[in-house]
Amino acid sequence: MYGVSKIELKEQNENSVAGIAIYDENEPEERQEFIWHISESKVPPIELNILIEKIITEKWHNGDKITKDIDEMEFTEFDNETKKRMEYELFEINVKMIDDGEETDSYFVHY
């Protein structure tokens, strides 16, 4: 959703996933290191991937901002209760950016 064209994973363990978000593979400056502090037991369900893919495909976002009310989004893949649960899951994701070895800003999605 942030215009990332590729993600390189650097490290995965039971408590986090770290890597590099690549915006333009031809520009070394267009990269951002990140770490997502999440345990394996808290990994989001596949339905969240479906929700995100639909938001991207339908262009219901502008960067990190959702531009269409999720209540108005129609899904054949799951019911409205699941859609609301995935909306909650989506807004709970907070991936920390890393600059000069320090956690700084965050990737997150909002209205």
Number of C-alpha atoms within 10 A of each C-alpha: 19 15 13 16 11 13 16 11 14 12 10 13 11 11 12 14 18 21 18 18 21 20 18 14 13 8 9 10 10 12 16 16 21 26 22 18 17 17 12 13 8 10 9 14 10 9 15 18 13 16 20 17 13 15 19 17 10 11 14 18 19 14 15 14 14 17 14 14 9 17 10 7 14 12 12 6 10 12 10 14 9 13 21 13 12 22 16 12 14 18 12 12 16 16 19 19 21 18 12 7 9 11 14 11 13 15 15 16 17 12 12
